[in-house]
Amino acid sequence: MNHYDVPRGIDVLRVFCGPDGRHGNALGVVRDGSSHPDEASRRRLARQLGFSETVFVDDPERGRVDIHTPGLRLPFAGHPLVGAAWLLDLEILELPVGDVFARQDGEFTWITARPEWAPPRTLQQYATAAEVEALPGPPPGEGRLYAWAWEDEAAGRVRARAFPRRGEGTVEDEATGAAAMLLSAHLGRALNIAQGRGSQILTAPAPDGTVEVGGRVLMAARG
């Protein structure tokens, strides 16, 4: 298990953990967003922490949150919102793009959102899961890439890896809820996705065009 040395007032969660409780994508959560009141200071902290995303909680009762990568502010992202929903234990998170609905179901935390809120990315299908496994790093090109293949198409089981290709230090995302949501919407079916080294993401599209994304969340460190 990773050990994190984080400043006071910051939690580190692991989102989309595997069935064994391992892996998941690390997420920094700043419990009091007012400690970093402007975008520049938030960007600096996100860069200092070095996680693919950091969430700033601006109103813990209303669920108003702000998401930053080390290089930019995101209007929406999957694993930060699943993590924030688990930590704040709220039914609604307020974002600039709209309200995200959340629920707890046993060991899983779910959010419901619209695929069009997610940053665009290329969904590149490979012939076999082994080809996805064998990728040494980001394939050539620009922009976010979600490499995926069926492990068991009949059962909706997918093997995936995500490469941000943003040039800001994150070579590969261990688990990417927004990409999983886009893939589920594209295929029009519920998915059970194994991503990265051993993370698990579940999805379920709804008739109204929204997609539920769910996974396990664990506390990794509290500053």
Buried (B, 14 or more C-beta within 10 A) or exposed (E): EEEBEBEEEBBBBBBBBBEEEEBBBBBBBBBEBEBBEEEEEBBBBBBEBEBBBBBBBBEBEEBBBBBBBBBEBBEBBBBBBBBBBBBBEBEEBBBEBEEBBBEBEEEBBBBBBBBEBBBEBBBBBBEEBEEBEEBEEBEEEEEBBBBBBBBEEEEBBBBBBBBBBBEBEBEBBBBBBBBBBBBBBEBEEEBBBBBBEBBBBBBBBEEEEBBBBBBBBBEBBBB
